[in-house]
């Protein structure tokens, strides 16, 4: 079997005094869809936020492409190519659809432009509202933008 | 749930901050601990 893309090894994460994740481990392989399943409060959001460096674990390791990332800052983790779609979408409502994509581009312009063309074929509504402020989009269109935005970097999206 | 099972390659199931199962969808759907934790029933359902 191929090497895992992401390895979460026995992580413990606290929020304040609360011990939320208690030794969570799993692996994610390239090209596969891995689902985190659990009831409200089970730790799904905390797991994703731990991987992204937003809630660093106090114990355990997180490896991305065999590189330890659990001590890295969120922006450095994002630059490795892990895209994140937060639960609240995290859109810049006062920026246009185009500008929301521009702020997410972490790679050379030509590559991003090629990715954009692919994305706009998949989500034609976003092309239609290219110059509209993200805040005026419908709920479904906002969700498309939130999902499409990290895809502009051609790496490994992570949805929530 | 059926859609999730059809679209996923693997499922990691969390319950109260702990991983209780990890594997392909068909195995997860038959896992007794997952059924108890996720769908309710049994002594661990709080």
N, CA and C atoms of all chains as a GROMACS GRO file, in nm:
protein
  618
    1UNK      N    1   0.083  -0.121   0.000
    1UNK     CA    2   0.000   0.000   0.000
    1UNK      C    3   0.087   0.125   0.000
    2UNK      N    4   0.039   0.229  -0.064
    2UNK     CA    5   0.114   0.354  -0.071
    2UNK      C    6   0.129   0.416   0.067
    3UNK      N    7   0.226   0.506   0.077
    3UNK     CA    8   0.245   0.580   0.201
    3UNK      C    9   0.125   0.671   0.227
    4UNK      N   10   0.083   0.685   0.352
    4UNK     CA   11  -0.026   0.779   0.378
    4UNK      C   12   0.018   0.923   0.354
    5UNK      N   13  -0.076   1.002   0.309
    5UNK     CA   14  -0.050   1.145   0.288
    5UNK      C   15  -0.048   1.216   0.423
    6UNK      N   16  -0.144   1.180   0.506
    6UNK     CA   17  -0.158   1.242   0.638
    6UNK      C   18  -0.165   1.133   0.744
    7UNK      N   19  -0.086   1.149   0.848
    7UNK     CA   20  -0.090   1.054   0.959
    7UNK      C   21  -0.117   1.132   1.088
    8UNK      N   22  -0.223   1.096   1.154
    8UNK     CA   23  -0.256   1.153   1.284
    8UNK      C   24  -0.229   1.043   1.386
    9UNK      N   25  -0.136   1.069   1.477
    9UNK     CA   26  -0.089   0.963   1.567
    9UNK      C   27  -0.111   1.000   1.713
   10UNK      N   28  -0.216   0.944   1.769
   10UNK     CA   29  -0.240   0.956   1.914
   10UNK      C   30  -0.247   1.098   1.966
   11UNK      N   31  -0.319   1.184   1.897
   11UNK     CA   32  -0.318   1.324   1.943
   11UNK      C   33  -0.416   1.349   2.058
   12UNK      N   34  -0.370   1.434   2.148
   12UNK     CA   35  -0.452   1.483   2.259
   12UNK      C   36  -0.460   1.635   2.242
   13UNK      N   37  -0.580   1.688   2.242
   13UNK     CA   38  -0.596   1.832   2.226
   13UNK      C   39  -0.689   1.885   2.335
   14UNK      N   40  -0.648   1.995   2.395
   14UNK     CA   41  -0.728   2.059   2.500
   14UNK      C   42  -0.784   2.192   2.449
   15UNK      N   43  -0.903   2.224   2.496
   15UNK     CA   44  -0.956   2.359   2.477
   15UNK      C   45  -0.981   2.412   2.618
   16UNK      N   46  -0.895   2.505   2.660
   16UNK     CA   47  -0.900   2.549   2.799
   16UNK      C   48  -0.871   2.429   2.889
   17UNK      N   49  -0.960   2.407   2.985
   17UNK     CA   50  -0.939   2.295   3.079
   17UNK      C   51  -0.996   2.165   3.025
   18UNK      N   52  -1.064   2.173   2.912
   18UNK     CA   53  -1.133   2.055   2.861
   18UNK      C   54  -1.041   1.969   2.774
   19UNK      N   55  -1.034   1.842   2.807
   19UNK     CA   56  -0.952   1.746   2.733
   19UNK      C   57  -1.039   1.689   2.621
   20UNK      N   58  -1.031   1.749   2.503
   20UNK     CA   59  -1.127   1.716   2.396
   20UNK      C   60  -1.085   1.589   2.320
   21UNK      N   61  -0.968   1.590   2.262
   21UNK     CA   62  -0.922   1.470   2.189
   21UNK      C   63  -0.834   1.387   2.279
   22UNK      N   64  -0.865   1.259   2.287
   22UNK     CA   65  -0.796   1.171   2.382
   22UNK      C   66  -0.733   1.053   2.309
   23UNK      N   67  -0.627   1.086   2.233
   23UNK     CA   68  -0.552   0.980   2.165
   23UNK      C   69  -0.610   0.940   2.031
   24UNK      N   70  -0.641   1.038   1.948
   24UNK     CA   71  -0.701   1.009   1.817
   24UNK      C   72  -0.592   0.978   1.714
   25UNK      N   73  -0.612   0.868   1.641
   25UNK     CA   74  -0.517   0.828   1.535
   25UNK      C   75  -0.595   0.785   1.411
   26UNK      N   76  -0.550   0.827   1.296
   26UNK     CA   77  -0.603   0.776   1.169
   26UNK      C   78  -0.508   0.819   1.057
   27UNK      N   79  -0.528   0.760   0.939
   27UNK     CA   80  -0.443   0.794   0.824
   27UNK      C   81  -0.531   0.831   0.705
   28UNK      N   82  -0.477   0.916   0.622
   28UNK     CA   83  -0.547   0.957   0.500
   28UNK      C   84  -0.454   0.930   0.382
   29UNK      N   85  -0.507   0.865   0.278
   29UNK     CA   86  -0.428   0.831   0.159
   29UNK      C   87  -0.466   0.921   0.042
   30UNK      N   88  -0.369   0.948  -0.043
   30UNK     CA   89  -0.392   1.033  -0.160
   30UNK      C   90  -0.500   0.974  -0.249
   31UNK      N   91  -0.587   1.060  -0.298
   31UNK     CA   92  -0.690   1.017  -0.391
   31UNK      C   93  -0.809   0.949  -0.326
   32UNK      N   94  -0.810   0.942  -0.194
   32UNK     CA   95  -0.921   0.878  -0.125
   32UNK      C   96  -1.003   0.980  -0.046
   33UNK      N   97  -1.128   0.945  -0.023
   33UNK     CA   98  -1.215   1.028   0.060
   33UNK      C   99  -1.222   0.962   0.198
   34UNK      N  100  -1.173   1.032   0.296
   34UNK     CA  101  -1.178   0.982   0.434
   34UNK      C  102  -1.279   1.066   0.511
   35UNK      N  103  -1.370   1.001   0.578
   35UNK     CA  104  -1.476   1.071   0.651
   35UNK      C  105  -1.451   1.060   0.801
   36UNK      N  106  -1.465   1.172   0.870
   36UNK     CA  107  -1.465   1.170   1.017
   36UNK      C  108  -1.611   1.172   1.058
   37UNK      N  109  -1.653   1.068   1.130
   37UNK     CA  110  -1.793   1.054   1.167
   37UNK      C  111  -1.806   1.062   1.319
   38UNK      N  112  -1.910   1.129   1.363
   38UNK     CA  113  -1.933   1.135   1.507
   38UNK      C  114  -2.047   1.230   1.539
   39UNK      N  115  -2.106   1.209   1.655
   39UNK     CA  116  -2.216   1.295   1.696
   39UNK      C  117  -2.163   1.433   1.732
   40UNK      N  118  -2.254   1.527   1.758
   40UNK     CA  119  -2.213   1.660   1.803
   40UNK      C  120  -2.124   1.647   1.927
   41UNK      N  121  -2.012   1.719   1.924
   41UNK     CA  122  -1.923   1.716   2.039
   41UNK      C  123  -1.828   1.598   2.042
   42UNK      N  124  -1.828   1.517   1.937
   42UNK     CA  125  -1.741   1.397   1.936
   42UNK      C  126  -1.594   1.433   1.917
   43UNK      N  127  -1.567   1.549   1.853
   43UNK     CA  128  -1.429   1.591   1.832
   43UNK      C  129  -1.389   1.608   1.687
   44UNK      N  130  -1.486   1.607   1.596
   44UNK     CA  131  -1.454   1.618   1.453
   44UNK      C  132  -1.389   1.753   1.421
   45UNK      N  133  -1.453   1.860   1.464
   45UNK     CA  134  -1.399   1.994   1.436
   45UNK      C  135  -1.263   2.012   1.504
   46UNK      N  136  -1.252   1.966   1.625
   46UNK     CA  137  -1.124   1.981   1.697
   46UNK      C  138  -1.014   1.904   1.625
   47UNK      N  139  -1.047   1.788   1.569
   47UNK     CA  140  -0.947   1.711   1.494
   47UNK      C  141  -0.897   1.790   1.374
   48UNK      N  142  -0.991   1.845   1.296
   48UNK     CA  143  -0.950   1.921   1.177
   48UNK      C  144  -0.872   2.046   1.217
   49UNK      N  145  -0.917   2.112   1.322
   49UNK     CA  146  -0.846   2.233   1.368
   49UNK      C  147  -0.707   2.198   1.422
   50UNK      N  148  -0.694   2.080   1.479
   50UNK     CA  149  -0.561   2.036   1.526
   50UNK      C  150  -0.468   2.013   1.407
   51UNK      N  151  -0.521   1.947   1.304
   51UNK     CA  152  -0.439   1.921   1.184
   51UNK      C  153  -0.394   2.053   1.122
   52UNK      N  154  -0.482   2.152   1.121
   52UNK     CA  155  -0.448   2.280   1.058
   52UNK      C  156  -0.363   2.370   1.146
   53UNK      N  157  -0.334   2.328   1.270
   53UNK     CA  158  -0.251   2.410   1.359
   53UNK      C  159  -0.329   2.517   1.431
   54UNK      N  160  -0.461   2.514   1.418
   54UNK     CA  161  -0.543   2.615   1.486
   54UNK      C  162  -0.564   2.580   1.634
   55UNK      N  163  -0.557   2.451   1.663
   55UNK     CA  164  -0.562   2.401   1.802
   55UNK      C  165  -0.452   2.295   1.813
   56UNK      N  166  -0.329   2.336   1.832
   56UNK     CA  167  -0.218   2.239   1.832
   56UNK      C  168  -0.237   2.133   1.942
   57UNK      N  169  -0.207   2.007   1.912
   57UNK     CA  170  -0.221   1.903   2.013
   57UNK      C  171  -0.114   1.915   2.120
   58UNK      N  172  -0.147   1.873   2.240
   58UNK     CA  173  -0.051   1.876   2.350
   58UNK      C  174   0.033   1.748   2.352
   59UNK      N  175  -0.018   1.643   2.291
   59UNK     CA  176   0.056   1.515   2.279
   59UNK      C  177   0.027   1.457   2.142
   60UNK      N  178   0.114   1.365   2.099
   60UNK     CA  179   0.093   1.297   1.971
   60UNK      C  180   0.160   1.371   1.857
   61UNK      N  181   0.147   1.311   1.740
   61UNK     CA  182   0.214   1.368   1.622
   61UNK      C  183   0.118   1.376   1.505
   62UNK      N  184   0.142   1.473   1.418
   62UNK     CA  185   0.069   1.481   1.292
   62UNK      C  186   0.173   1.494   1.182
   63UNK      N  187   0.170   1.400   1.087
   63UNK     CA  188   0.267   1.402   0.977
   63UNK      C  189   0.194   1.424   0.846
   64UNK      N  190   0.246   1.513   0.764
   64UNK     CA  191   0.194   1.536   0.631
   64UNK      C  192   0.307   1.510   0.532
   65UNK      N  193   0.285   1.414   0.443
   65UNK     CA  194   0.391   1.370   0.352
   65UNK      C  195   0.518   1.339   0.430
   66UNK      N  196   0.500   1.267   0.541
   66UNK     CA  197   0.610   1.222   0.628
   66UNK      C  198   0.682   1.335   0.701
   67UNK      N  199   0.625   1.452   0.703
   67UNK     CA  200   0.688   1.565   0.770
   67UNK      C  201   0.601   1.604   0.890
   68UNK      N  202   0.664   1.620   1.006
   68UNK     CA  203   0.588   1.658   1.127
   68UNK      C  204   0.535   1.800   1.113
   69UNK      N  205   0.407   1.817   1.132
   69UNK     CA  206   0.347   1.951   1.117
   69UNK      C  207   0.280   1.999   1.246
   70UNK      N  208   0.280   1.916   1.351
   70UNK     CA  209   0.200   1.950   1.469
   70UNK      C  210   0.254   2.068   1.549
   71UNK      N  211   0.376   2.115   1.517
   71UNK     CA  212   0.426   2.234   1.586
   71UNK      C  213   0.425   2.355   1.493
   72UNK      N  214   0.373   2.337   1.372
   72UNK     CA  215   0.379   2.446   1.274
   72UNK      C  216   0.260   2.541   1.286
   73UNK      N  217   0.279   2.662   1.237
   73UNK     CA  218   0.172   2.763   1.237
   73UNK      C  219   0.074   2.732   1.125
   74UNK      N  220  -0.054   2.774   1.144
   74UNK     CA  221  -0.154   2.743   1.041
   74UNK      C  222  -0.116   2.790   0.900
   75UNK      N  223  -0.057   2.910   0.890
   75UNK     CA  224  -0.025   2.960   0.756
   75UNK      C  225   0.086   2.878   0.690
   76UNK      N  226   0.176   2.822   0.771
   76UNK     CA  227   0.281   2.738   0.713
   76UNK      C  228   0.223   2.602   0.672
   77UNK      N  229   0.127   2.552   0.750
   77UNK     CA  230   0.060   2.426   0.715
   77UNK      C  231  -0.018   2.445   0.584
   78UNK      N  232  -0.085   2.558   0.572
   78UNK     CA  233  -0.160   2.587   0.449
   78UNK      C  234  -0.065   2.591   0.329
   79UNK      N  235   0.053   2.647   0.350
   79UNK     CA  236   0.150   2.658   0.238
   79UNK      C  237   0.204   2.523   0.196
   80UNK      N  238   0.194   2.423   0.282
   80UNK     CA  239   0.234   2.287   0.242
   80UNK      C  240   0.133   2.227   0.145
   81UNK      N  241   0.015   2.288   0.138
   81UNK     CA  242  -0.085   2.240   0.043
   81UNK      C  243  -0.208   2.178   0.106
   82UNK      N  244  -0.228   2.198   0.236
   82UNK     CA  245  -0.351   2.147   0.297
   82UNK      C  246  -0.454   2.259   0.294
   83UNK      N  247  -0.560   2.239   0.219
   83UNK     CA  248  -0.668   2.336   0.213
   83UNK      C  249  -0.770   2.306   0.321
   84UNK      N  250  -0.835   2.408   0.371
   84UNK     CA  251  -0.930   2.390   0.481
   84UNK      C  252  -1.058   2.468   0.451
   85UNK      N  253  -1.171   2.400   0.461
   85UNK     CA  254  -1.301   2.469   0.446
   85UNK      C  255  -1.364   2.472   0.584
   86UNK      N  256  -1.360   2.587   0.651
   86UNK     CA  257  -1.416   2.591   0.787
   86UNK      C  258  -1.568   2.580   0.787
   87UNK      N  259  -1.620   2.540   0.901
   87UNK     CA  260  -1.764   2.520   0.916
   87UNK      C  261  -1.843   2.646   0.881
   88UNK      N  262  -1.789   2.763   0.919
   88UNK     CA  263  -1.861   2.889   0.893
   88UNK      C  264  -1.821   2.949   0.757
   89UNK      N  265  -1.752   2.871   0.678
   89UNK     CA  266  -1.706   2.902   0.541
   89UNK      C  267  -1.587   2.998   0.538
   90UNK      N  268  -1.579   3.092   0.631
   90UNK     CA  269  -1.463   3.182   0.636
   90UNK      C  270  -1.446   3.269   0.512
   91UNK      N  271  -1.557   3.304   0.446
   91UNK     CA  272  -1.547   3.390   0.327
   91UNK      C  273  -1.524   3.535   0.368
   92UNK      N  274  -1.463   3.610   0.277
   92UNK     CA  275  -1.451   3.754   0.296
   92UNK      C  276  -1.571   3.817   0.225
   93UNK      N  277  -1.674   3.846   0.302
   93UNK     CA  278  -1.802   3.888   0.242
   93UNK      C  279  -1.795   4.021   0.168
   94UNK      N  280  -1.701   4.106   0.208
   94UNK     CA  281  -1.692   4.237   0.144
   94UNK      C  282  -1.600   4.235   0.021
   95UNK      N  283  -1.535   4.122  -0.002
   95UNK     CA  284  -1.454   4.106  -0.123
   95UNK      C  285  -1.535   4.033  -0.229
   96UNK      N  286  -1.496   4.051  -0.355
   96UNK     CA  287  -1.567   3.982  -0.463
   96UNK      C  288  -1.528   3.834  -0.465
   97UNK      N  289  -1.603   3.759  -0.545
   97UNK     CA  290  -1.571   3.617  -0.563
   97UNK      C  291  -1.426   3.606  -0.612
   98UNK      N  292  -1.392   3.687  -0.712
   98UNK     CA  293  -1.255   3.684  -0.766
   98UNK      C  294  -1.152   3.712  -0.658
   99UNK      N  295  -1.178   3.815  -0.577
   99UNK     CA  296  -1.082   3.853  -0.473
   99UNK      C  297  -1.068   3.745  -0.367
  100UNK      N  298  -1.179   3.673  -0.338
  100UNK     CA  299  -1.170   3.562  -0.243
  100UNK      C  300  -1.074   3.455  -0.293
  101UNK      N  301  -1.076   3.430  -0.425
  101UNK     CA  302  -0.981   3.335  -0.482
  101UNK      C  303  -0.839   3.391  -0.478
  102UNK      N  304  -0.825   3.519  -0.512
  102UNK     CA  305  -0.689   3.578  -0.519
  102UNK      C  306  -0.617   3.570  -0.385
  103UNK      N  307  -0.689   3.594  -0.275
  103UNK     CA  308  -0.621   3.591  -0.145
  103UNK      C  309  -0.581   3.449  -0.107
  104UNK      N  310  -0.643   3.350  -0.170
  104UNK     CA  311  -0.612   3.210  -0.135
  104UNK      C  312  -0.500   3.151  -0.220
  105UNK      N  313  -0.458   3.223  -0.323
  105UNK     CA  314  -0.358   3.167  -0.416
  105UNK      C  315  -0.219   3.168  -0.353
  106UNK      N  316  -0.162   3.050  -0.341
  106UNK     CA  317  -0.031   3.039  -0.275
  106UNK      C  318   0.077   2.994  -0.371
  107UNK      N  319   0.044   2.977  -0.496
  107UNK     CA  320   0.141   2.926  -0.591
  107UNK      C  321   0.156   3.025  -0.708
  108UNK      N  322   0.241   2.992  -0.802
  108UNK     CA  323   0.266   3.084  -0.914
  108UNK      C  324   0.136   3.111  -0.993
  109UNK      N  325   0.130   3.233  -1.046
  109UNK     CA  326   0.006   3.281  -1.108
  109UNK      C  327  -0.044   3.191  -1.222
  110UNK      N  328   0.049   3.143  -1.305
  110UNK     CA  329   0.007   3.065  -1.422
  110UNK      C  330  -0.064   2.937  -1.377
  111UNK      N  331  -0.008   2.870  -1.277
  111UNK     CA  332  -0.067   2.747  -1.227
  111UNK      C  333  -0.204   2.775  -1.165
  112UNK      N  334  -0.212   2.884  -1.090
  112UNK     CA  335  -0.339   2.920  -1.027
  112UNK      C  336  -0.444   2.949  -1.132
  113UNK      N  337  -0.403   3.016  -1.240
  113UNK     CA  338  -0.496   3.050  -1.347
  113UNK      C  339  -0.552   2.924  -1.412
  114UNK      N  340  -0.467   2.826  -1.432
  114UNK     CA  341  -0.513   2.699  -1.490
  114UNK      C  342  -0.613   2.630  -1.397
  115UNK      N  343  -0.583   2.634  -1.268
  115UNK     CA  344  -0.673   2.573  -1.170
  115UNK      C  345  -0.806   2.647  -1.167
  116UNK      N  346  -0.799   2.780  -1.176
  116UNK     CA  347  -0.922   2.861  -1.174
  116UNK      C  348  -1.014   2.822  -1.289
  117UNK      N  349  -0.956   2.804  -1.407
  117UNK     CA  350  -1.038   2.769  -1.523
  117UNK      C  351  -1.109   2.636  -1.500
  118UNK      N  352  -1.038   2.541  -1.443
  118UNK     CA  353  -1.098   2.411  -1.410
  118UNK      C  354  -1.212   2.429  -1.308
  119UNK      N  355  -1.185   2.506  -1.204
  119UNK     CA  356  -1.283   2.525  -1.096
  119UNK      C  357  -1.410   2.592  -1.149
  120UNK      N  358  -1.391   2.691  -1.236
  120UNK     CA  359  -1.508   2.765  -1.286
  120UNK      C  360  -1.590   2.681  -1.384
  121UNK      N  361  -1.528   2.579  -1.442
  121UNK     CA  362  -1.605   2.483  -1.522
  121UNK      C  363  -1.691   2.396  -1.431
  122UNK      N  364  -1.634   2.362  -1.316
  122UNK     CA  365  -1.708   2.277  -1.220
  122UNK      C  366  -1.817   2.357  -1.149
  123UNK      N  367  -1.788   2.484  -1.119
  123UNK     CA  368  -1.883   2.571  -1.048
  123UNK      C  369  -1.916   2.694  -1.134
  124UNK      N  370  -1.996   2.675  -1.241
  124UNK     CA  371  -2.023   2.788  -1.331
  124UNK      C  372  -2.091   2.907  -1.262
  125UNK      N  373  -2.164   2.882  -1.155
  125UNK     CA  374  -2.228   2.994  -1.082
  125UNK      C  375  -2.124   3.095  -1.033
  126UNK      N  376  -2.008   3.045  -0.997
  126UNK     CA  377  -1.906   3.135  -0.945
  126UNK      C  378  -1.852   3.226  -1.056
  127UNK      N  379  -1.851   3.174  -1.176
  127UNK     CA  380  -1.809   3.256  -1.291
  127UNK      C  381  -1.912   3.367  -1.315
  128UNK      N  382  -2.037   3.328  -1.303
  128UNK     CA  383  -2.147   3.424  -1.326
  128UNK      C  384  -2.140   3.540  -1.226
  129UNK      N  385  -2.099   3.510  -1.105
  129UNK     CA  386  -2.095   3.613  -1.000
  129UNK      C  387  -1.951   3.655  -0.968
  130UNK      N  388  -1.864   3.645  -1.066
  130UNK     CA  389  -1.720   3.666  -1.048
  130UNK      C  390  -1.688   3.800  -0.983
  131UNK      N  391  -1.761   3.903  -1.024
  131UNK     CA  392  -1.732   4.038  -0.973
  131UNK      C  393  -1.828   4.080  -0.861
  132UNK      N  394  -1.912   3.988  -0.818
  132UNK     CA  395  -2.006   4.020  -0.709
  132UNK      C  396  -1.939   3.999  -0.574
  133UNK      N  397  -1.983   4.075  -0.477
  133UNK     CA  398  -1.932   4.056  -0.341
  133UNK      C  399  -1.979   3.920  -0.289
  134UNK      N  400  -1.891   3.851  -0.218
  134UNK     CA  401  -1.926   3.717  -0.168
  134UNK      C  402  -2.048   3.724  -0.076
  135UNK      N  403  -2.064   3.835  -0.006
  135UNK     CA  404  -2.174   3.849   0.089
  135UNK      C  405  -2.311   3.846   0.026
  136UNK      N  406  -2.321   3.876  -0.104
  136UNK     CA  407  -2.454   3.878  -0.169
  136UNK      C  408  -2.490   3.744  -0.232
  137UNK      N  409  -2.400   3.648  -0.229
  137UNK     CA  410  -2.430   3.517  -0.289
  137UNK      C  411  -2.535   3.444  -0.206
  138UNK      N  412  -2.603   3.350  -0.271
  138UNK     CA  413  -2.697   3.265  -0.197
  138UNK      C  414  -2.617   3.170  -0.107
  139UNK      N  415  -2.688   3.104  -0.018
  139UNK     CA  416  -2.620   3.009   0.072
  139UNK      C  417  -2.546   2.901  -0.004
  140UNK      N  418  -2.611   2.848  -0.108
  140UNK     CA  419  -2.548   2.742  -0.187
  140UNK      C  420  -2.425   2.792  -0.262
  141UNK      N  421  -2.436   2.916  -0.316
  141UNK     CA  422  -2.322   2.973  -0.389
  141UNK      C  423  -2.205   3.001  -0.294
  142UNK      N  424  -2.238   3.048  -0.174
  142UNK     CA  425  -2.131   3.071  -0.074
  142UNK      C  426  -2.060   2.939  -0.042
  143UNK      N  427  -2.139   2.833  -0.033
  143UNK     CA  428  -2.078   2.703  -0.002
  143UNK      C  429  -1.988   2.659  -0.117
  144UNK      N  430  -2.034   2.684  -0.242
  144UNK     CA  431  -1.949   2.652  -0.359
  144UNK      C  432  -1.817   2.727  -0.350
  145UNK      N  433  -1.825   2.856  -0.318
  145UNK     CA  434  -1.703   2.937  -0.310
  145UNK      C  435  -1.610   2.886  -0.199
  146UNK      N  436  -1.671   2.851  -0.085
  146UNK     CA  437  -1.590   2.802   0.028
  146UNK      C  438  -1.517   2.672  -0.009
  147UNK      N  439  -1.587   2.584  -0.082
  147UNK     CA  440  -1.526   2.456  -0.120
  147UNK      C  441  -1.425   2.476  -0.233
  148UNK      N  442  -1.460   2.566  -0.327
  148UNK     CA  443  -1.375   2.585  -0.445
  148UNK      C  444  -1.245   2.659  -0.412
  149UNK      N  445  -1.251   2.748  -0.314
  149UNK     CA  446  -1.136   2.836  -0.288
  149UNK      C  447  -1.006   2.761  -0.258
  150UNK      N  448  -1.005   2.662  -0.168
  150UNK     CA  449  -0.877   2.593  -0.145
  150UNK      C  450  -0.832   2.507  -0.264
  151UNK      N  451  -0.926   2.472  -0.353
  151UNK     CA  452  -0.890   2.389  -0.468
  151UNK      C  453  -0.799   2.464  -0.566
  152UNK      N  454  -0.794   2.596  -0.553
  152UNK     CA  455  -0.714   2.676  -0.644
  152UNK      C  456  -0.565   2.643  -0.628
  153UNK      N  457  -0.529   2.581  -0.519
  153UNK     CA  458  -0.388   2.549  -0.495
  153UNK      C  459  -0.346   2.408  -0.535
  154UNK      N  460  -0.436   2.336  -0.597
  154UNK     CA  461  -0.402   2.209  -0.660
  154UNK      C  462  -0.352   2.101  -0.566
  155UNK      N  463  -0.364   2.119  -0.437
  155UNK     CA  464  -0.307   2.018  -0.348
  155UNK      C  465  -0.415   1.932  -0.285
  156UNK      N  466  -0.431   1.946  -0.154
  156UNK     CA  467  -0.511   1.846  -0.082
  156UNK      C  468  -0.621   1.911  -0.001
  157UNK      N  469  -0.740   1.919  -0.056
  157UNK     CA  470  -0.847   1.988   0.017
  157UNK      C  471  -0.896   1.908   0.136
  158UNK      N  472  -0.950   1.982   0.227
  158UNK     CA  473  -0.990   1.929   0.356
  158UNK      C  474  -1.122   1.996   0.389
  159UNK      N  475  -1.231   1.927   0.377
  159UNK     CA  476  -1.360   1.994   0.395
  159UNK      C  477  -1.416   1.969   0.533
  160UNK      N  478  -1.508   2.053   0.569
  160UNK     CA  479  -1.566   2.042   0.701
  160UNK      C  480  -1.718   2.047   0.689
  161UNK      N  481  -2.689   0.896   0.534
  161UNK     CA  482  -2.589   0.796   0.573
  161UNK      C  483  -2.549   0.706   0.455
  162UNK      N  484  -2.648   0.668   0.372
  162UNK     CA  485  -2.618   0.584   0.257
  162UNK      C  486  -2.523   0.655   0.160
  163UNK      N  487  -2.545   0.785   0.142
  163UNK     CA  488  -2.460   0.864   0.051
  163UNK      C  489  -2.317   0.865   0.104
  164UNK      N  490  -2.306   0.888   0.233
  164UNK     CA  491  -2.174   0.892   0.297
  164UNK      C  492  -2.101   0.759   0.279
  165UNK      N  493  -2.175   0.651   0.296
  165UNK     CA  494  -2.116   0.518   0.282
  165UNK      C  495  -2.071   0.495   0.137
  166UNK      N  496  -2.151   0.547   0.043
  166UNK     CA  497  -2.120   0.525  -0.099
  166UNK      C  498  -2.000   0.608  -0.144
  167UNK      N  499  -1.984   0.727  -0.088
  167UNK     CA  500  -1.881   0.819  -0.137
  167UNK      C  501  -1.746   0.805  -0.066
  168UNK      N  502  -1.745   0.744   0.050
  168UNK     CA  503  -1.620   0.743   0.126
  168UNK      C  504  -1.539   0.617   0.099
  169UNK      N  505  -1.408   0.632   0.107
  169UNK     CA  506  -1.317   0.517   0.097
  169UNK      C  507  -1.286   0.461   0.235
  170UNK      N  508  -1.279   0.551   0.334
  170UNK     CA  509  -1.259   0.503   0.471
  170UNK      C  510  -1.329   0.600   0.567
  171UNK      N  511  -1.365   0.547   0.682
  171UNK     CA  512  -1.437   0.626   0.781
  171UNK      C  513  -1.368   0.608   0.916
  172UNK      N  514  -1.340   0.722   0.980
  172UNK     CA  515  -1.287   0.719   1.117
  172UNK      C  516  -1.399   0.771   1.207
  173UNK      N  517  -1.435   0.691   1.306
  173UNK     CA  518  -1.549   0.728   1.391
  173UNK      C  519  -1.501   0.776   1.527
  174UNK      N  520  -1.544   0.895   1.563
  174UNK     CA  521  -1.507   0.954   1.691
  174UNK      C  522  -1.626   0.948   1.786
  175UNK      N  523  -1.596   0.926   1.912
  175UNK     CA  524  -1.701   0.932   2.016
  175UNK      C  525  -1.637   0.986   2.142
  176UNK      N  526  -1.688   1.098   2.188
  176UNK     CA  527  -1.638   1.163   2.310
  176UNK      C  528  -1.486   1.178   2.308
  177UNK      N  529  -1.434   1.224   2.194
  177UNK     CA  530  -1.291   1.255   2.183
  177UNK      C  531  -1.200   1.137   2.159
  178UNK      N  532  -1.259   1.019   2.145
  178UNK     CA  533  -1.177   0.899   2.121
  178UNK      C  534  -1.218   0.834   1.990
  179UNK      N  535  -1.118   0.774   1.925
  179UNK     CA  536  -1.145   0.700   1.803
  179UNK      C  537  -1.200   0.563   1.841
  180UNK      N  538  -1.321   0.530   1.794
  180UNK     CA  539  -1.377   0.399   1.832
  180UNK      C  540  -1.376   0.301   1.715
  181UNK      N  541  -1.354   0.351   1.593
  181UNK     CA  542  -1.347   0.260   1.478
  181UNK      C  543  -1.283   0.333   1.361
  182UNK      N  544  -1.220   0.258   1.274
  182UNK     CA  545  -1.153   0.317   1.158
  182UNK      C  546  -1.144   0.208   1.051
  183UNK      N  547  -1.197   0.233   0.934
  183UNK     CA  548  -1.190   0.130   0.832
  183UNK      C  549  -1.282   0.158   0.715
  184UNK      N  550  -1.297   0.061   0.626
  184UNK     CA  551  -1.385   0.081   0.509
  184UNK      C  552  -1.531   0.091   0.552
  185UNK      N  553  -1.613   0.159   0.471
  185UNK     CA  554  -1.753   0.185   0.510
  185UNK      C  555  -1.831   0.060   0.546
  186UNK      N  556  -1.808  -0.049   0.470
  186UNK     CA  557  -1.888  -0.170   0.496
  186UNK      C  558  -1.859  -0.227   0.635
  187UNK      N  559  -1.732  -0.216   0.678
  187UNK     CA  560  -1.697  -0.266   0.811
  187UNK      C  561  -1.753  -0.174   0.920
  188UNK      N  562  -1.747  -0.044   0.893
  188UNK     CA  563  -1.795   0.054   0.992
  188UNK      C  564  -1.945   0.038   1.014
  189UNK      N  565  -2.018   0.016   0.903
  189UNK     CA  566  -2.164   0.007   0.916
  189UNK      C  567  -2.207  -0.114   0.999
  190UNK      N  568  -2.120  -0.215   1.007
  190UNK     CA  569  -2.155  -0.336   1.083
  190UNK      C  570  -2.098  -0.334   1.225
  191UNK      N  571  -2.019  -0.231   1.255
  191UNK     CA  572  -1.949  -0.228   1.384
  191UNK      C  573  -2.047  -0.198   1.499
  192UNK      N  574  -2.053  -0.287   1.595
  192UNK     CA  575  -2.150  -0.275   1.704
  192UNK      C  576  -2.125  -0.150   1.789
  193UNK      N  577  -1.998  -0.120   1.815
  193UNK     CA  578  -1.965  -0.004   1.899
  193UNK      C  579  -2.008   0.125   1.829
  194UNK      N  580  -1.990   0.130   1.697
  194UNK     CA  581  -2.031   0.248   1.620
  194UNK      C  582  -2.183   0.262   1.625
  195UNK      N  583  -2.252   0.152   1.608
  195UNK     CA  584  -2.398   0.159   1.610
  195UNK      C  585  -2.449   0.210   1.745
  196UNK      N  586  -2.385   0.164   1.850
  196UNK     CA  587  -2.427   0.207   1.983
  196UNK      C  588  -2.397   0.355   2.005
  197UNK      N  589  -2.276   0.396   1.967
  197UNK     CA  590  -2.235   0.534   1.992
  197UNK      C  591  -2.304   0.634   1.900
  198UNK      N  592  -2.321   0.594   1.775
  198UNK     CA  593  -2.370   0.691   1.676
  198UNK      C  594  -2.521   0.693   1.666
  199UNK      N  595  -2.579   0.576   1.670
  199UNK     CA  596  -2.724   0.570   1.652
  199UNK      C  597  -2.801   0.560   1.783
  200UNK      N  598  -2.725   0.544   1.894
  200UNK     CA  599  -2.791   0.539   2.025
  200UNK      C  600  -2.822   0.397   2.066
  201UNK      N  601  -2.869   0.388   2.192
  201UNK     CA  602  -2.901   0.256   2.247
  201UNK      C  603  -2.781   0.199   2.317
  202UNK      N  604  -2.801   0.101   2.403
  202UNK     CA  605  -2.692   0.038   2.475
  202UNK      C  606  -2.648   0.120   2.594
  203UNK      N  607  -2.556   0.065   2.670
  203UNK     CA  608  -2.519   0.128   2.797
  203UNK      C  609  -2.431   0.251   2.780
  204UNK      N  610  -2.359   0.264   2.665
  204UNK     CA  611  -2.269   0.378   2.652
  204UNK      C  612  -2.338   0.503   2.598
  205UNK      N  613  -2.466   0.491   2.567
  205UNK     CA  614  -2.536   0.607   2.513
  205UNK      C  615  -2.575   0.701   2.626
  206UNK      N  616  -2.516   0.823   2.624
  206UNK     CA  617  -2.543   0.916   2.732
  206UNK      C  618  -2.638   1.025   2.696
   0.00000   0.00000   0.00000
